[in-house]
Amino acid sequence: MSQLIRNARILTLASPAGPPPGRPHRGRALGDLGVIAHGEVLVSGDRIAAVGEKVDAPADAEVIDANGRVLLPGFVDCHTHACWAGDRLAEWEQKLQGRTYLDILKHGGGIHATVRAVREATQKQLASGLRDRLGLMLREGTTTVEVKSGYGLTTEAELKLLRAIRRAATEWPGTVVATALLGHAFEGELEEYAKMVVKEMLPEVAREFPEITVDAFCERDAWTVEACVRLFEKARKHHPIRVHADQFNSLGMIPEAIRLFARSVDHLEAATKADLVALAASETMGVILPATGFHTDQRYTRAGFFVDQGGAVALATNCNPGSAPTHSMPFAIALAVRHCGLTPAEAIAAATVNAAAVLGLADRGRIEPGLRADLILLHHRDERQLAYELGGNPVDLVICNGQKI
Ligand code: NIG
């Protein structure tokens, strides 16, 4: 069965001058959304079959009249910790009284509180919690989501999380990409713990999830630059690597991430201008997570500066119970334009085509023949409404893998 979406303002995110499939848009060219002001898209099965001002469609195609509204690729949320148990409401109240994220972490709360809850939960309970969040994400236009482990801190518990993510993925029409966040926090001495991760946890995880990306959190009271580098030197032989860096403190991880050809450096709120310039000149992408600053301490990444230097930026929710309790990509877009220096068009590209590039997915993030039919139709005729509106749901219709949701 085919579907013909007519009378739409189409953001293709593709242009003849743009980068090849799977490569990110860089610098201010990011704002080129490849607009077809008045056009049609034909979906056939799970693929986009044709795009243009007028396309040929089979006589029995279901017709969806967009009535001049905006059609764009489904959002790709490329950084989340959406598989967790328990809640962090009590410590959030402490934060409202002025206690910091890192102080809570240092004294055994924060990530460690979620680790305790995850260890007590069954794989089935973890999968069920994630499934609920995936349902919320889909309604707001997210059709591909990355989900990290990192709340296990033992090989067994990390595997339980990764299996829960895999299980929830099979019950969702969108795509879930799991990431092994093996260096999120530690128990005992970091030196010993990190050795255990490299010698035991990484090989066990790799055996069951051979292609998985490996991630770490480089921060004071989390993993040091040295520990991250030791993990990544080993992991990168078989896995893509990503790193959380410069969230609260600039510790020198960015040059190392560039040297190690990391896919991305995520956070960057505390990054120096010199490090942002170096990152912009490299193949490593920058991922911004503005819901984190909004929820914790009002510090945001200078993404506008990074883009001006020619950097490749992506945008994500960071959905997690501690620093970013949101599943909404429209909300992340609204924050990125208010606090990070992106234009509405740039934020949309960062949330679609560039976020797909972070995950190494060349078959989505754009509206082009042959690509996966992940599409969203807004309530609005002007895409700037996506960034303008706060707290509503601008998405009217989601087509995920060719299915109307
Ligand atoms: O990206 N900062 C490290 N990891 C997450 C937060 C996880 C948590 O607090 O539970 C982040 O912000």
Boltz pocket constraint, residues with backbone or C-beta under 6 A from the ligand:
constraints:
  - pocket:
      binder: B
      contacts: [[A, 81], [A, 110], [A, 111], [A, 114], [A, 184], [A, 217], [A, 244], [A, 247], [A, 292], [A, 318], [A, 320], [A, 321], [A, 322], [A, 323], [A, 324]]
      max_distance: 6.0
